[in-house]
Amino acid sequence: MSKKPKWSEFSPGRKVVVVLVGAVQLALAAAAWVDLAKRPPEQVNGPKKLWGALIAVNWIGPIAYFVKGRRQIT
C-alpha cells in the first residue's frame, strides 16, 4: 500500500498546480450552478434538483450539465 503524500511534502510548483486545478474545478461548478439556477425548468433536460446534485461530482458533473443538461434555446 502506498503512502499518501502530505501537503508539506509537495514542491512549491506542485502546490501551485493543485490550487489552480482546484480553483478551475470550483469555478466550473459555480458557473454550472448559476446557469442552472437562472435557467427555466423547460430549458433543462431532466429535473433541476438532480442536475444540482450531479454538478457537485467533481469535473464530470458540471461538464455533463453543460453538454447534456441544457436544452438549446431556439
MIDOSE-1310 file (N, C-alpha, C; in nm, 2 decimals, decimal comma, always signed):
residues 74
mskk	+0,09/-0,12/+0,00/+0,00/+0,00/+0,00/+0,09/+0,12/+0,00; +0,06/+0,22/-0,09/+0,15/+0,33/-0,10/+0,10/+0,44/+0,00; +0,20/+0,52/+0,04/+0,18/+0,62/+0,14/+0,13/+0,75/+0,07; +0,02/+0,81/+0,12/-0,04/+0,93/+0,07/+0,06/+1,05/+0,10
pkws	+0,10/+1,12/+0,00/+0,19/+1,24/+0,04/+0,12/+1,35/+0,11; +0,19/+1,41/+0,20/+0,13/+1,52/+0,28/+0,16/+1,65/+0,20; +0,07/+1,75/+0,23/+0,08/+1,88/+0,16/+0,22/+1,94/+0,18; +0,28/+1,92/+0,30/+0,41/+1,98/+0,33/+0,52/+1,91/+0,25
efsp	+0,50/+1,80/+0,19/+0,60/+1,73/+0,11/+0,59/+1,77/-0,04; +0,49/+1,84/-0,08/+0,48/+1,88/-0,22/+0,58/+2,00/-0,24; +0,63/+2,00/-0,37/+0,71/+2,11/-0,41/+0,63/+2,23/-0,43; +0,69/+2,35/-0,42/+0,61/+2,47/-0,44/+0,53/+2,47/-0,58
grkv	+0,60/+2,42/-0,68/+0,53/+2,41/-0,81/+0,41/+2,32/-0,81; +0,42/+2,21/-0,75/+0,31/+2,12/-0,74/+0,20/+2,18/-0,66; +0,23/+2,25/-0,55/+0,12/+2,31/-0,47/+0,05/+2,41/-0,56; +0,12/+2,49/-0,64/+0,05/+2,59/-0,73/-0,04/+2,51/-0,83
vvvl	+0,00/+2,40/-0,89/-0,08/+2,33/-0,98/-0,21/+2,28/-0,91; -0,19/+2,22/-0,79/-0,31/+2,17/-0,72/-0,41/+2,28/-0,69; -0,36/+2,39/-0,64/-0,45/+2,50/-0,61/-0,52/+2,55/-0,74; -0,45/+2,57/-0,85/-0,51/+2,61/-0,97/-0,61/+2,52/-1,03
vgav	-0,58/+2,39/-1,02/-0,68/+2,29/-1,07/-0,80/+2,29/-0,98; -0,78/+2,30/-0,85/-0,90/+2,31/-0,76/-0,98/+2,44/-0,79; -0,92/+2,55/-0,82/-0,99/+2,67/-0,84/-1,07/+2,66/-0,97; -1,01/+2,60/-1,08/-1,08/+2,58/-1,20/-1,20/+2,49/-1,18
qlal	-1,18/+2,39/-1,11/-1,30/+2,29/-1,08/-1,41/+2,37/-1,01; -1,38/+2,45/-0,91/-1,48/+2,52/-0,83/-1,55/+2,62/-0,92; -1,47/+2,69/-1,01/-1,53/+2,79/-1,10/-1,62/+2,72/-1,20; -1,59/+2,61/-1,25/-1,67/+2,54/-1,34/-1,80/+2,50/-1,27
aaaa	-1,79/+2,44/-1,15/-1,92/+2,40/-1,08/-2,00/+2,53/-1,05; -1,94/+2,64/-1,00/-2,01/+2,76/-0,97/-2,09/+2,81/-1,10; -2,02/+2,81/-1,21/-2,08/+2,86/-1,33/-2,20/+2,77/-1,37; -2,19/+2,64/-1,35/-2,30/+2,54/-1,38/-2,41/+2,57/-1,29
wvdl	-2,39/+2,59/-1,16/-2,50/+2,61/-1,06/-2,57/+2,74/-1,09; -2,49/+2,85/-1,13/-2,55/+2,98/-1,16/-2,64/+2,96/-1,28; -2,59/+2,89/-1,39/-2,67/+2,87/-1,51/-2,79/+2,79/-1,48; -2,78/+2,69/-1,40/-2,90/+2,61/-1,36/-3,00/+2,69/-1,29
akrp	-2,96/+2,77/-1,20/-3,05/+2,85/-1,11/-3,13/+2,95/-1,20; -3,06/+3,01/-1,30/-3,12/+3,11/-1,38/-3,21/+3,05/-1,50; -3,18/+2,93/-1,53/-3,25/+2,86/-1,65/-3,39/+2,81/-1,61; -3,49/+2,84/-1,69/-3,62/+2,79/-1,66/-3,62/+2,64/-1,67
peqv	-3,71/+2,57/-1,59/-3,71/+2,42/-1,60/-3,73/+2,36/-1,74; -3,81/+2,43/-1,82/-3,83/+2,38/-1,95/-3,71/+2,38/-2,04; -3,61/+2,45/-2,00/-3,48/+2,45/-2,08/-3,38/+2,36/-2,02; -3,42/+2,27/-1,93/-3,32/+2,18/-1,87/-3,37/+2,04/-1,90
ngpk	-3,28/+1,95/-1,94/-3,31/+1,81/-1,97/-3,31/+1,73/-1,84; -3,43/+1,71/-1,78/-3,44/+1,64/-1,66/-3,47/+1,73/-1,54; -3,48/+1,68/-1,42/-3,51/+1,76/-1,30/-3,39/+1,85/-1,26; -3,43/+1,97/-1,23/-3,32/+2,07/-1,19/-3,25/+2,02/-1,06
klwg	-3,33/+1,96/-0,97/-3,27/+1,92/-0,84/-3,17/+1,81/-0,86; -3,19/+1,72/-0,96/-3,10/+1,62/-0,99/-2,97/+1,68/-1,05; -2,99/+1,77/-1,14/-2,87/+1,83/-1,20/-2,79/+1,91/-1,10; -2,86/+1,97/-1,00/-2,79/+2,05/-0,90/-2,70/+1,96/-0,81
alia	-2,75/+1,84/-0,79/-2,67/+1,74/-0,71/-2,56/+1,68/-0,80; -2,58/+1,66/-0,92/-2,48/+1,60/-1,01/-2,37/+1,70/-1,04; -2,39/+1,82/-1,04/-2,29/+1,92/-1,06/-2,18/+1,92/-0,95; -2,22/+1,87/-0,84/-2,12/+1,86/-0,73/-2,02/+1,74/-0,75
vnwi	-2,04/+1,66/-0,85/-1,95/+1,55/-0,87/-1,83/+1,60/-0,95; -1,73/+1,64/-0,89/-1,60/+1,69/-0,94/-1,61/+1,74/-1,08; -1,53/+1,70/-1,18/-1,53/+1,75/-1,31/-1,65/+1,70/-1,39; -1,69/+1,58/-1,37/-1,79/+1,51/-1,45/-1,92/+1,58/-1,45
gpia	-1,97/+1,62/-1,33/-2,10/+1,68/-1,31/-2,12/+1,81/-1,39; -2,03/+1,91/-1,37/-2,05/+2,03/-1,45/-2,04/+2,02/-1,60; -1,94/+1,93/-1,64/-1,92/+1,91/-1,78/-2,05/+1,84/-1,84; -2,10/+1,74/-1,77/-2,22/+1,67/-1,82/-2,34/+1,77/-1,83
yfvk	-2,35/+1,86/-1,73/-2,46/+1,96/-1,73/-2,45/+2,04/-1,85; -2,33/+2,10/-1,88/-2,31/+2,19/-1,99/-2,33/+2,12/-2,13; -2,30/+1,99/-2,13/-2,31/+1,91/-2,26/-2,45/+1,85/-2,28; -2,50/+1,79/-2,17/-2,63/+1,72/-2,19/-2,75/+1,78/-2,11
grrq	-2,72/+1,86/-2,01/-2,83/+1,91/-1,92/-2,91/+2,03/-1,97; -2,85/+2,10/-2,06/-2,92/+2,22/-2,11/-2,98/+2,20/-2,25; -3,11/+2,24/-2,26/-3,17/+2,24/-2,40/-3,13/+2,37/-2,47; -3,11/+2,35/-2,60/-3,08/+2,47/-2,68/-3,19/+2,56/-2,70
it	-3,17/+2,69/-2,68/-3,28/+2,79/-2,70/-3,29/+2,82/-2,85; -3,41/+2,80/-2,90/-3,43/+2,83/-3,04/-3,54/+2,93/-3,06
